[in-house]
Amino acid sequence: MSDAESDESTCLLGGGHREKSETFQEPLAYVEEVFEELFRLMEQYAPAWYTEEHYNRAVIALRVLEQSRQFAKAAAAGSQSAGAR
């Protein structure tokens, strides 16, 4: 692993000096982005072993990632508004 990759991994895993909400949102957004890219590639190239079951599982996983990201954003917004009181 290169130094740049190591720095990126540390950053994504919350190794920096960020607030908790940011630390959680960044890795989740990264995971979602990578998974979506892989999903698009699977749909584009459609390898012989890629079944409808794989597709259905991936769609469910994408929905879970989206819901988790929305929950994290809502939690971050709630903690920011609570801190402003």
PDB file of N, CA, C and O in Angstrom:
ATOM      1  N   MET A   1       0.854  -1.182   0.000  1.00  0.00           N
ATOM      2  CA  MET A   1       0.000   0.000   0.000  1.00  0.00           C
ATOM      3  C   MET A   1       0.892   1.234   0.000  1.00  0.00           C
ATOM      4  O   MET A   1       1.812   1.335   0.812  1.00  0.00           O
ATOM      5  N   SER A   2       0.630   2.158  -0.892  1.00  0.00           N
ATOM      6  CA  SER A   2       1.421   3.380  -0.981  1.00  0.00           C
ATOM      7  C   SER A   2       1.073   4.317   0.174  1.00  0.00           C
ATOM      8  O   SER A   2       0.079   4.123   0.873  1.00  0.00           O
ATOM      9  N   ASP A   3       1.909   5.330   0.356  1.00  0.00           N
ATOM     10  CA  ASP A   3       1.641   6.324   1.403  1.00  0.00           C
ATOM     11  C   ASP A   3       0.326   7.043   1.154  1.00  0.00           C
ATOM     12  O   ASP A   3      -0.425   7.309   2.092  1.00  0.00           O
ATOM     13  N   ALA A   4       0.044   7.360  -0.109  1.00  0.00           N
ATOM     14  CA  ALA A   4      -1.208   8.049  -0.446  1.00  0.00           C
ATOM     15  C   ALA A   4      -2.406   7.172  -0.117  1.00  0.00           C
ATOM     16  O   ALA A   4      -3.401   7.652   0.427  1.00  0.00           O
ATOM     17  N   GLU A   5      -2.313   5.871  -0.450  1.00  0.00           N
ATOM     18  CA  GLU A   5      -3.412   4.952  -0.137  1.00  0.00           C
ATOM     19  C   GLU A   5      -3.583   4.805   1.364  1.00  0.00           C
ATOM     20  O   GLU A   5      -4.706   4.745   1.866  1.00  0.00           O
ATOM     21  N   SER A   6      -2.461   4.746   2.082  1.00  0.00           N
ATOM     22  CA  SER A   6      -2.509   4.636   3.533  1.00  0.00           C
ATOM     23  C   SER A   6      -3.149   5.875   4.151  1.00  0.00           C
ATOM     24  O   SER A   6      -3.972   5.769   5.060  1.00  0.00           O
ATOM     25  N   ASP A   7      -2.765   7.051   3.652  1.00  0.00           N
ATOM     26  CA  ASP A   7      -3.352   8.291   4.152  1.00  0.00           C
ATOM     27  C   ASP A   7      -4.847   8.333   3.883  1.00  0.00           C
ATOM     28  O   ASP A   7      -5.625   8.761   4.735  1.00  0.00           O
ATOM     29  N   GLU A   8      -5.254   7.882   2.683  1.00  0.00           N
ATOM     30  CA  GLU A   8      -6.673   7.878   2.329  1.00  0.00           C
ATOM     31  C   GLU A   8      -7.434   6.917   3.227  1.00  0.00           C
ATOM     32  O   GLU A   8      -8.531   7.232   3.687  1.00  0.00           O
ATOM     33  N   SER A   9      -6.856   5.737   3.482  1.00  0.00           N
ATOM     34  CA  SER A   9      -7.515   4.765   4.356  1.00  0.00           C
ATOM     35  C   SER A   9      -7.668   5.321   5.755  1.00  0.00           C
ATOM     36  O   SER A   9      -8.725   5.181   6.371  1.00  0.00           O
ATOM     37  N   THR A  10      -6.626   5.947   6.260  1.00  0.00           N
ATOM     38  CA  THR A  10      -6.679   6.538   7.593  1.00  0.00           C
ATOM     39  C   THR A  10      -7.751   7.610   7.653  1.00  0.00           C
ATOM     40  O   THR A  10      -8.521   7.680   8.610  1.00  0.00           O
ATOM     41  N   CYS A  11      -7.796   8.452   6.616  1.00  0.00           N
ATOM     42  CA  CYS A  11      -8.782   9.516   6.550  1.00  0.00           C
ATOM     43  C   CYS A  11     -10.194   8.937   6.515  1.00  0.00           C
ATOM     44  O   CYS A  11     -11.077   9.392   7.242  1.00  0.00           O
ATOM     45  N   LEU A  12     -10.396   7.948   5.679  1.00  0.00           N
ATOM     46  CA  LEU A  12     -11.728   7.368   5.523  1.00  0.00           C
ATOM     47  C   LEU A  12     -12.176   6.625   6.761  1.00  0.00           C
ATOM     48  O   LEU A  12     -13.372   6.547   7.041  1.00  0.00           O
ATOM     49  N   LEU A  13     -11.232   6.081   7.503  1.00  0.00           N
ATOM     50  CA  LEU A  13     -11.589   5.323   8.698  1.00  0.00           C
ATOM     51  C   LEU A  13     -11.631   6.188   9.946  1.00  0.00           C
ATOM     52  O   LEU A  13     -11.731   5.675  11.061  1.00  0.00           O
ATOM     53  N   GLY A  14     -11.556   7.478   9.763  1.00  0.00           N
ATOM     54  CA  GLY A  14     -11.708   8.381  10.895  1.00  0.00           C
ATOM     55  C   GLY A  14     -10.424   8.662  11.636  1.00  0.00           C
ATOM     56  O   GLY A  14     -10.460   9.017  12.814  1.00  0.00           O
ATOM     57  N   GLY A  15      -9.284   8.514  10.976  1.00  0.00           N
ATOM     58  CA  GLY A  15      -8.010   8.753  11.622  1.00  0.00           C
ATOM     59  C   GLY A  15      -7.669  10.219  11.778  1.00  0.00           C
ATOM     60  O   GLY A  15      -6.733  10.557  12.503  1.00  0.00           O
ATOM     61  N   GLY A  16      -8.392  11.084  11.128  1.00  0.00           N
ATOM     62  CA  GLY A  16      -8.121  12.518  11.196  1.00  0.00           C
ATOM     63  C   GLY A  16      -8.816  13.140  12.384  1.00  0.00           C
ATOM     64  O   GLY A  16      -9.416  12.443  13.202  1.00  0.00           O
ATOM     65  N   HIS A  17      -8.734  14.454  12.477  1.00  0.00           N
ATOM     66  CA  HIS A  17      -9.365  15.190  13.568  1.00  0.00           C
ATOM     67  C   HIS A  17     -10.676  15.784  13.084  1.00  0.00           C
ATOM     68  O   HIS A  17     -10.767  16.990  12.853  1.00  0.00           O
ATOM     69  N   ARG A  18     -11.676  14.955  12.932  1.00  0.00           N
ATOM     70  CA  ARG A  18     -12.973  15.392  12.442  1.00  0.00           C
ATOM     71  C   ARG A  18     -14.032  15.095  13.487  1.00  0.00           C
ATOM     72  O   ARG A  18     -13.837  14.284  14.392  1.00  0.00           O
ATOM     73  N   GLU A  19     -15.155  15.774  13.337  1.00  0.00           N
ATOM     74  CA  GLU A  19     -16.279  15.475  14.218  1.00  0.00           C
ATOM     75  C   GLU A  19     -16.809  14.090  13.897  1.00  0.00           C
ATOM     76  O   GLU A  19     -16.624  13.588  12.789  1.00  0.00           O
ATOM     77  N   LYS A  20     -17.476  13.468  14.877  1.00  0.00           N
ATOM     78  CA  LYS A  20     -17.984  12.114  14.688  1.00  0.00           C
ATOM     79  C   LYS A  20     -18.905  11.995  13.486  1.00  0.00           C
ATOM     80  O   LYS A  20     -18.797  11.030  12.730  1.00  0.00           O
ATOM     81  N   SER A  21     -19.803  12.943  13.288  1.00  0.00           N
ATOM     82  CA  SER A  21     -20.750  12.840  12.184  1.00  0.00           C
ATOM     83  C   SER A  21     -20.017  12.831  10.851  1.00  0.00           C
ATOM     84  O   SER A  21     -20.382  12.067   9.957  1.00  0.00           O
ATOM     85  N   GLU A  22     -18.995  13.659  10.699  1.00  0.00           N
ATOM     86  CA  GLU A  22     -18.214  13.676   9.463  1.00  0.00           C
ATOM     87  C   GLU A  22     -17.450  12.378   9.303  1.00  0.00           C
ATOM     88  O   GLU A  22     -17.378  11.831   8.203  1.00  0.00           O
ATOM     89  N   THR A  23     -16.879  11.882  10.387  1.00  0.00           N
ATOM     90  CA  THR A  23     -16.094  10.658  10.341  1.00  0.00           C
ATOM     91  C   THR A  23     -16.945   9.493   9.863  1.00  0.00           C
ATOM     92  O   THR A  23     -16.468   8.646   9.107  1.00  0.00           O
ATOM     93  N   PHE A  24     -18.196   9.442  10.294  1.00  0.00           N
ATOM     94  CA  PHE A  24     -19.077   8.356   9.882  1.00  0.00           C
ATOM     95  C   PHE A  24     -19.565   8.554   8.461  1.00  0.00           C
ATOM     96  O   PHE A  24     -19.644   7.591   7.698  1.00  0.00           O
ATOM     97  N   GLN A  25     -19.890   9.767   8.092  1.00  0.00           N
ATOM     98  CA  GLN A  25     -20.464  10.023   6.775  1.00  0.00           C
ATOM     99  C   GLN A  25     -19.467   9.775   5.658  1.00  0.00           C
ATOM    100  O   GLN A  25     -19.839   9.231   4.618  1.00  0.00           O
ATOM    101  N   GLU A  26     -18.224  10.154   5.842  1.00  0.00           N
ATOM    102  CA  GLU A  26     -17.240  10.014   4.776  1.00  0.00           C
ATOM    103  C   GLU A  26     -17.016   8.558   4.373  1.00  0.00           C
ATOM    104  O   GLU A  26     -17.087   8.250   3.183  1.00  0.00           O
ATOM    105  N   PRO A  27     -16.747   7.647   5.315  1.00  0.00           N
ATOM    106  CA  PRO A  27     -16.552   6.258   4.889  1.00  0.00           C
ATOM    107  C   PRO A  27     -17.817   5.669   4.274  1.00  0.00           C
ATOM    108  O   PRO A  27     -17.740   4.894   3.321  1.00  0.00           O
ATOM    109  N   LEU A  28     -18.965   6.025   4.806  1.00  0.00           N
ATOM    110  CA  LEU A  28     -20.215   5.505   4.274  1.00  0.00           C
ATOM    111  C   LEU A  28     -20.439   5.996   2.854  1.00  0.00           C
ATOM    112  O   LEU A  28     -20.860   5.226   1.991  1.00  0.00           O
ATOM    113  N   ALA A  29     -20.165   7.261   2.604  1.00  0.00           N
ATOM    114  CA  ALA A  29     -20.302   7.805   1.255  1.00  0.00           C
ATOM    115  C   ALA A  29     -19.317   7.134   0.307  1.00  0.00           C
ATOM    116  O   ALA A  29     -19.648   6.856  -0.846  1.00  0.00           O
ATOM    117  N   TYR A  30     -18.125   6.878   0.788  1.00  0.00           N
ATOM    118  CA  TYR A  30     -17.110   6.213  -0.028  1.00  0.00           C
ATOM    119  C   TYR A  30     -17.544   4.792  -0.379  1.00  0.00           C
ATOM    120  O   TYR A  30     -17.445   4.376  -1.534  1.00  0.00           O
ATOM    121  N   VAL A  31     -18.020   4.058   0.606  1.00  0.00           N
ATOM    122  CA  VAL A  31     -18.483   2.689   0.381  1.00  0.00           C
ATOM    123  C   VAL A  31     -19.638   2.685  -0.616  1.00  0.00           C
ATOM    124  O   VAL A  31     -19.682   1.853  -1.522  1.00  0.00           O
ATOM    125  N   GLU A  32     -20.565   3.612  -0.444  1.00  0.00           N
ATOM    126  CA  GLU A  32     -21.704   3.699  -1.349  1.00  0.00           C
ATOM    127  C   GLU A  32     -21.237   3.993  -2.779  1.00  0.00           C
ATOM    128  O   GLU A  32     -21.722   3.383  -3.731  1.00  0.00           O
ATOM    129  N   GLU A  33     -20.304   4.917  -2.921  1.00  0.00           N
ATOM    130  CA  GLU A  33     -19.796   5.276  -4.243  1.00  0.00           C
ATOM    131  C   GLU A  33     -19.124   4.079  -4.919  1.00  0.00           C
ATOM    132  O   GLU A  33     -19.372   3.806  -6.093  1.00  0.00           O
ATOM    133  N   VAL A  34     -18.283   3.376  -4.183  1.00  0.00           N
ATOM    134  CA  VAL A  34     -17.577   2.222  -4.746  1.00  0.00           C
ATOM    135  C   VAL A  34     -18.564   1.115  -5.102  1.00  0.00           C
ATOM    136  O   VAL A  34     -18.456   0.502  -6.164  1.00  0.00           O
ATOM    137  N   PHE A  35     -19.518   0.861  -4.223  1.00  0.00           N
ATOM    138  CA  PHE A  35     -20.496  -0.193  -4.489  1.00  0.00           C
ATOM    139  C   PHE A  35     -21.338   0.147  -5.719  1.00  0.00           C
ATOM    140  O   PHE A  35     -21.602  -0.725  -6.547  1.00  0.00           O
ATOM    141  N   GLU A  36     -21.754   1.393  -5.842  1.00  0.00           N
ATOM    142  CA  GLU A  36     -22.528   1.808  -7.017  1.00  0.00           C
ATOM    143  C   GLU A  36     -21.715   1.635  -8.301  1.00  0.00           C
ATOM    144  O   GLU A  36     -22.242   1.205  -9.328  1.00  0.00           O
ATOM    145  N   GLU A  37     -20.430   1.977  -8.230  1.00  0.00           N
ATOM    146  CA  GLU A  37     -19.573   1.802  -9.404  1.00  0.00           C
ATOM    147  C   GLU A  37     -19.466   0.327  -9.786  1.00  0.00           C
ATOM    148  O   GLU A  37     -19.576  -0.022 -10.961  1.00  0.00           O
ATOM    149  N   LEU A  38     -19.256  -0.523  -8.811  1.00  0.00           N
ATOM    150  CA  LEU A  38     -19.179  -1.962  -9.080  1.00  0.00           C
ATOM    151  C   LEU A  38     -20.502  -2.489  -9.633  1.00  0.00           C
ATOM    152  O   LEU A  38     -20.519  -3.323 -10.538  1.00  0.00           O
ATOM    153  N   PHE A  39     -21.591  -2.001  -9.086  1.00  0.00           N
ATOM    154  CA  PHE A  39     -22.918  -2.412  -9.561  1.00  0.00           C
ATOM    155  C   PHE A  39     -23.094  -2.036 -11.034  1.00  0.00           C
ATOM    156  O   PHE A  39     -23.548  -2.849 -11.839  1.00  0.00           O
ATOM    157  N   ARG A  40     -22.732  -0.802 -11.377  1.00  0.00           N
ATOM    158  CA  ARG A  40     -22.842  -0.356 -12.777  1.00  0.00           C
ATOM    159  C   ARG A  40     -21.973  -1.205 -13.700  1.00  0.00           C
ATOM    160  O   ARG A  40     -22.392  -1.553 -14.805  1.00  0.00           O
ATOM    161  N   LEU A  41     -20.775  -1.536 -13.254  1.00  0.00           N
ATOM    162  CA  LEU A  41     -19.893  -2.378 -14.064  1.00  0.00           C
ATOM    163  C   LEU A  41     -20.487  -3.774 -14.269  1.00  0.00           C
ATOM    164  O   LEU A  41     -20.422  -4.337 -15.362  1.00  0.00           O
ATOM    165  N   MET A  42     -21.058  -4.311 -13.214  1.00  0.00           N
ATOM    166  CA  MET A  42     -21.687  -5.638 -13.327  1.00  0.00           C
ATOM    167  C   MET A  42     -22.845  -5.587 -14.315  1.00  0.00           C
ATOM    168  O   MET A  42     -23.020  -6.501 -15.120  1.00  0.00           O
ATOM    169  N   GLU A  43     -23.621  -4.534 -14.255  1.00  0.00           N
ATOM    170  CA  GLU A  43     -24.747  -4.404 -15.183  1.00  0.00           C
ATOM    171  C   GLU A  43     -24.260  -4.195 -16.618  1.00  0.00           C
ATOM    172  O   GLU A  43     -24.855  -4.710 -17.565  1.00  0.00           O
ATOM    173  N   GLN A  44     -23.192  -3.450 -16.765  1.00  0.00           N
ATOM    174  CA  GLN A  44     -22.670  -3.152 -18.103  1.00  0.00           C
ATOM    175  C   GLN A  44     -22.060  -4.391 -18.753  1.00  0.00           C
ATOM    176  O   GLN A  44     -22.340  -4.681 -19.916  1.00  0.00           O
ATOM    177  N   TYR A  45     -21.236  -5.120 -18.017  1.00  0.00           N
ATOM    178  CA  TYR A  45     -20.510  -6.248 -18.600  1.00  0.00           C
ATOM    179  C   TYR A  45     -21.240  -7.583 -18.439  1.00  0.00           C
ATOM    180  O   TYR A  45     -20.961  -8.529 -19.176  1.00  0.00           O
ATOM    181  N   ALA A  46     -22.157  -7.672 -17.501  1.00  0.00           N
ATOM    182  CA  ALA A  46     -23.000  -8.853 -17.280  1.00  0.00           C
ATOM    183  C   ALA A  46     -22.259 -10.181 -17.456  1.00  0.00           C
ATOM    184  O   ALA A  46     -22.534 -10.920 -18.402  1.00  0.00           O
ATOM    185  N   PRO A  47     -21.321 -10.490 -16.551  1.00  0.00           N
ATOM    186  CA  PRO A  47     -20.631 -11.770 -16.676  1.00  0.00           C
ATOM    187  C   PRO A  47     -21.623 -12.930 -16.575  1.00  0.00           C
ATOM    188  O   PRO A  47     -22.695 -12.792 -15.985  1.00  0.00           O
ATOM    189  N   ALA A  48     -21.258 -14.053 -17.148  1.00  0.00           N
ATOM    190  CA  ALA A  48     -22.164 -15.209 -17.213  1.00  0.00           C
ATOM    191  C   ALA A  48     -22.627 -15.661 -15.824  1.00  0.00           C
ATOM    192  O   ALA A  48     -23.750 -16.139 -15.670  1.00  0.00           O
ATOM    193  N   TRP A  49     -21.774 -15.513 -14.831  1.00  0.00           N
ATOM    194  CA  TRP A  49     -22.123 -15.987 -13.487  1.00  0.00           C
ATOM    195  C   TRP A  49     -22.986 -14.980 -12.710  1.00  0.00           C
ATOM    196  O   TRP A  49     -23.473 -15.304 -11.627  1.00  0.00           O
ATOM    197  N   TYR A  50     -23.182 -13.772 -13.240  1.00  0.00           N
ATOM    198  CA  TYR A  50     -23.964 -12.720 -12.577  1.00  0.00           C
ATOM    199  C   TYR A  50     -25.452 -13.011 -12.766  1.00  0.00           C
ATOM    200  O   TYR A  50     -26.001 -12.824 -13.852  1.00  0.00           O
ATOM    201  N   THR A  51     -26.085 -13.468 -11.703  1.00  0.00           N
ATOM    202  CA  THR A  51     -27.478 -13.915 -11.783  1.00  0.00           C
ATOM    203  C   THR A  51     -28.449 -12.838 -11.313  1.00  0.00           C
ATOM    204  O   THR A  51     -28.043 -11.799 -10.792  1.00  0.00           O
ATOM    205  N   GLU A  52     -29.713 -13.101 -11.505  1.00  0.00           N
ATOM    206  CA  GLU A  52     -30.748 -12.190 -11.019  1.00  0.00           C
ATOM    207  C   GLU A  52     -30.702 -12.094  -9.493  1.00  0.00           C
ATOM    208  O   GLU A  52     -30.994 -11.041  -8.928  1.00  0.00           O
ATOM    209  N   GLU A  53     -30.339 -13.180  -8.834  1.00  0.00           N
ATOM    210  CA  GLU A  53     -30.207 -13.154  -7.372  1.00  0.00           C
ATOM    211  C   GLU A  53     -29.108 -12.173  -6.952  1.00  0.00           C
ATOM    212  O   GLU A  53     -29.283 -11.424  -5.991  1.00  0.00           O
ATOM    213  N   HIS A  54     -27.982 -12.172  -7.662  1.00  0.00           N
ATOM    214  CA  HIS A  54     -26.917 -11.208  -7.373  1.00  0.00           C
ATOM    215  C   HIS A  54     -27.434  -9.786  -7.549  1.00  0.00           C
ATOM    216  O   HIS A  54     -27.197  -8.918  -6.709  1.00  0.00           O
ATOM    217  N   TYR A  55     -28.138  -9.562  -8.643  1.00  0.00           N
ATOM    218  CA  TYR A  55     -28.707  -8.248  -8.929  1.00  0.00           C
ATOM    219  C   TYR A  55     -29.642  -7.807  -7.802  1.00  0.00           C
ATOM    220  O   TYR A  55     -29.529  -6.687  -7.303  1.00  0.00           O
ATOM    221  N   ASN A  56     -30.561  -8.682  -7.402  1.00  0.00           N
ATOM    222  CA  ASN A  56     -31.523  -8.345  -6.348  1.00  0.00           C
ATOM    223  C   ASN A  56     -30.829  -8.041  -5.027  1.00  0.00           C
ATOM    224  O   ASN A  56     -31.213  -7.104  -4.328  1.00  0.00           O
ATOM    225  N   ARG A  57     -29.818  -8.820  -4.682  1.00  0.00           N
ATOM    226  CA  ARG A  57     -29.068  -8.574  -3.443  1.00  0.00           C
ATOM    227  C   ARG A  57     -28.355  -7.224  -3.502  1.00  0.00           C
ATOM    228  O   ARG A  57     -28.316  -6.490  -2.514  1.00  0.00           O
ATOM    229  N   ALA A  58     -27.793  -6.904  -4.664  1.00  0.00           N
ATOM    230  CA  ALA A  58     -27.090  -5.629  -4.819  1.00  0.00           C
ATOM    231  C   ALA A  58     -28.053  -4.451  -4.702  1.00  0.00           C
ATOM    232  O   ALA A  58     -27.719  -3.439  -4.087  1.00  0.00           O
ATOM    233  N   VAL A  59     -29.235  -4.574  -5.283  1.00  0.00           N
ATOM    234  CA  VAL A  59     -30.233  -3.502  -5.188  1.00  0.00           C
ATOM    235  C   VAL A  59     -30.627  -3.279  -3.728  1.00  0.00           C
ATOM    236  O   VAL A  59     -30.742  -2.136  -3.285  1.00  0.00           O
ATOM    237  N   ILE A  60     -30.831  -4.347  -2.994  1.00  0.00           N
ATOM    238  CA  ILE A  60     -31.173  -4.226  -1.562  1.00  0.00           C
ATOM    239  C   ILE A  60     -30.027  -3.550  -0.812  1.00  0.00           C
ATOM    240  O   ILE A  60     -30.264  -2.675   0.021  1.00  0.00           O
ATOM    241  N   ALA A  61     -28.798  -3.946  -1.097  1.00  0.00           N
ATOM    242  CA  ALA A  61     -27.638  -3.351  -0.423  1.00  0.00           C
ATOM    243  C   ALA A  61     -27.526  -1.860  -0.736  1.00  0.00           C
ATOM    244  O   ALA A  61     -27.200  -1.065   0.145  1.00  0.00           O
ATOM    245  N   LEU A  62     -27.793  -1.480  -1.976  1.00  0.00           N
ATOM    246  CA  LEU A  62     -27.770  -0.063  -2.337  1.00  0.00           C
ATOM    247  C   LEU A  62     -28.820   0.717  -1.558  1.00  0.00           C
ATOM    248  O   LEU A  62     -28.561   1.833  -1.108  1.00  0.00           O
ATOM    249  N   ARG A  63     -29.996   0.137  -1.400  1.00  0.00           N
ATOM    250  CA  ARG A  63     -31.057   0.807  -0.626  1.00  0.00           C
ATOM    251  C   ARG A  63     -30.644   0.968   0.833  1.00  0.00           C
ATOM    252  O   ARG A  63     -30.884   2.016   1.433  1.00  0.00           O
ATOM    253  N   VAL A  64     -30.031  -0.050   1.402  1.00  0.00           N
ATOM    254  CA  VAL A  64     -29.577   0.020   2.796  1.00  0.00           C
ATOM    255  C   VAL A  64     -28.507   1.096   2.950  1.00  0.00           C
ATOM    256  O   VAL A  64     -28.533   1.865   3.910  1.00  0.00           O
ATOM    257  N   LEU A  65     -27.572   1.153   2.013  1.00  0.00           N
ATOM    258  CA  LEU A  65     -26.545   2.189   2.060  1.00  0.00           C
ATOM    259  C   LEU A  65     -27.153   3.582   1.987  1.00  0.00           C
ATOM    260  O   LEU A  65     -26.752   4.478   2.730  1.00  0.00           O
ATOM    261  N   GLU A  66     -28.114   3.765   1.097  1.00  0.00           N
ATOM    262  CA  GLU A  66     -28.774   5.065   0.947  1.00  0.00           C
ATOM    263  C   GLU A  66     -29.515   5.440   2.235  1.00  0.00           C
ATOM    264  O   GLU A  66     -29.440   6.582   2.687  1.00  0.00           O
ATOM    265  N   GLN A  67     -30.222   4.485   2.814  1.00  0.00           N
ATOM    266  CA  GLN A  67     -30.951   4.758   4.056  1.00  0.00           C
ATOM    267  C   GLN A  67     -29.985   5.086   5.186  1.00  0.00           C
ATOM    268  O   GLN A  67     -30.252   5.980   5.989  1.00  0.00           O
ATOM    269  N   SER A  68     -28.873   4.375   5.255  1.00  0.00           N
ATOM    270  CA  SER A  68     -27.880   4.640   6.290  1.00  0.00           C
ATOM    271  C   SER A  68     -27.283   6.027   6.136  1.00  0.00           C
ATOM    272  O   SER A  68     -27.067   6.735   7.120  1.00  0.00           O
ATOM    273  N   ARG A  69     -27.016   6.409   4.888  1.00  0.00           N
ATOM    274  CA  ARG A  69     -26.460   7.743   4.637  1.00  0.00           C
ATOM    275  C   ARG A  69     -27.462   8.824   5.032  1.00  0.00           C
ATOM    276  O   ARG A  69     -27.091   9.826   5.643  1.00  0.00           O
ATOM    277  N   GLN A  70     -28.720   8.623   4.684  1.00  0.00           N
ATOM    278  CA  GLN A  70     -29.755   9.588   5.052  1.00  0.00           C
ATOM    279  C   GLN A  70     -29.899   9.675   6.566  1.00  0.00           C
ATOM    280  O   GLN A  70     -30.067  10.766   7.112  1.00  0.00           O
ATOM    281  N   PHE A  71     -29.834   8.535   7.245  1.00  0.00           N
ATOM    282  CA  PHE A  71     -29.919   8.514   8.706  1.00  0.00           C
ATOM    283  C   PHE A  71     -28.740   9.267   9.320  1.00  0.00           C
ATOM    284  O   PHE A  71     -28.915  10.038  10.263  1.00  0.00           O
ATOM    285  N   ALA A  72     -27.544   9.041   8.783  1.00  0.00           N
ATOM    286  CA  ALA A  72     -26.356   9.720   9.304  1.00  0.00           C
ATOM    287  C   ALA A  72     -26.464  11.225   9.108  1.00  0.00           C
ATOM    288  O   ALA A  72     -26.091  11.997   9.992  1.00  0.00           O
ATOM    289  N   LYS A  73     -26.971  11.644   7.957  1.00  0.00           N
ATOM    290  CA  LYS A  73     -27.151  13.080   7.713  1.00  0.00           C
ATOM    291  C   LYS A  73     -28.168  13.673   8.676  1.00  0.00           C
ATOM    292  O   LYS A  73     -27.959  14.758   9.220  1.00  0.00           O
ATOM    293  N   ALA A  74     -29.267  12.962   8.883  1.00  0.00           N
ATOM    294  CA  ALA A  74     -30.300  13.445   9.804  1.00  0.00           C
ATOM    295  C   ALA A  74     -29.753  13.523  11.229  1.00  0.00           C
ATOM    296  O   ALA A  74     -30.035  14.475  11.956  1.00  0.00           O
ATOM    297  N   ALA A  75     -28.980  12.528  11.621  1.00  0.00           N
ATOM    298  CA  ALA A  75     -28.398  12.519  12.967  1.00  0.00           C
ATOM    299  C   ALA A  75     -27.415  13.677  13.129  1.00  0.00           C
ATOM    300  O   ALA A  75     -27.375  14.322  14.177  1.00  0.00           O
ATOM    301  N   ALA A  76     -26.622  13.936  12.087  1.00  0.00           N
ATOM    302  CA  ALA A  76     -25.670  15.031  12.143  1.00  0.00           C
ATOM    303  C   ALA A  76     -26.391  16.371  12.225  1.00  0.00           C
ATOM    304  O   ALA A  76     -25.992  17.258  12.978  1.00  0.00           O
ATOM    305  N   ALA A  77     -27.452  16.505  11.446  1.00  0.00           N
ATOM    306  CA  ALA A  77     -28.233  17.749  11.482  1.00  0.00           C
ATOM    307  C   ALA A  77     -28.893  17.926  12.840  1.00  0.00           C
ATOM    308  O   ALA A  77     -28.962  19.039  13.360  1.00  0.00           O
ATOM    309  N   GLY A  78     -29.374  16.841  13.409  1.00  0.00           N
ATOM    310  CA  GLY A  78     -30.000  16.901  14.732  1.00  0.00           C
ATOM    311  C   GLY A  78     -29.001  17.275  15.820  1.00  0.00           C
ATOM    312  O   GLY A  78     -29.323  18.047  16.723  1.00  0.00           O
ATOM    313  N   SER A  79     -27.782  16.726  15.736  1.00  0.00           N
ATOM    314  CA  SER A  79     -26.784  17.054  16.749  1.00  0.00           C
ATOM    315  C   SER A  79     -26.290  18.489  16.601  1.00  0.00           C
ATOM    316  O   SER A  79     -25.952  19.134  17.594  1.00  0.00           O
ATOM    317  N   GLN A  80     -26.246  18.992  15.372  1.00  0.00           N
ATOM    318  CA  GLN A  80     -25.839  20.377  15.160  1.00  0.00           C
ATOM    319  C   GLN A  80     -26.894  21.344  15.676  1.00  0.00           C
ATOM    320  O   GLN A  80     -26.567  22.369  16.274  1.00  0.00           O
ATOM    321  N   SER A  81     -28.180  21.010  15.441  1.00  0.00           N
ATOM    322  CA  SER A  81     -29.250  21.904  15.911  1.00  0.00           C
ATOM    323  C   SER A  81     -29.367  21.824  17.432  1.00  0.00           C
ATOM    324  O   SER A  81     -29.713  22.821  18.067  1.00  0.00           O
ATOM    325  N   ALA A  82     -29.090  20.676  18.028  1.00  0.00           N
ATOM    326  CA  ALA A  82     -29.134  20.548  19.480  1.00  0.00           C
ATOM    327  C   ALA A  82     -27.997  21.329  20.114  1.00  0.00           C
ATOM    328  O   ALA A  82     -28.150  21.890  21.199  1.00  0.00           O
ATOM    329  N   GLY A  83     -26.841  21.365  19.428  1.00  0.00           N
ATOM    330  CA  GLY A  83     -25.690  22.104  19.934  1.00  0.00           C
ATOM    331  C   GLY A  83     -25.883  23.613  19.852  1.00  0.00           C
ATOM    332  O   GLY A  83     -25.230  24.364  20.576  1.00  0.00           O
ATOM    333  N   ALA A  84     -26.763  24.052  18.988  1.00  0.00           N
ATOM    334  CA  ALA A  84     -26.993  25.483  18.794  1.00  0.00           C
ATOM    335  C   ALA A  84     -27.935  26.037  19.868  1.00  0.00           C
ATOM    336  O   ALA A  84     -28.080  27.252  20.009  1.00  0.00           O
ATOM    337  N   ARG A  85     -28.555  25.162  20.600  1.00  0.00           N
ATOM    338  CA  ARG A  85     -29.525  25.626  21.625  1.00  0.00           C
ATOM    339  C   ARG A  85     -28.879  26.175  22.830  1.00  0.00           C
ATOM    340  O   ARG A  85     -29.566  26.596  23.761  1.00  0.00           O
TER     341      ARG A  85
END
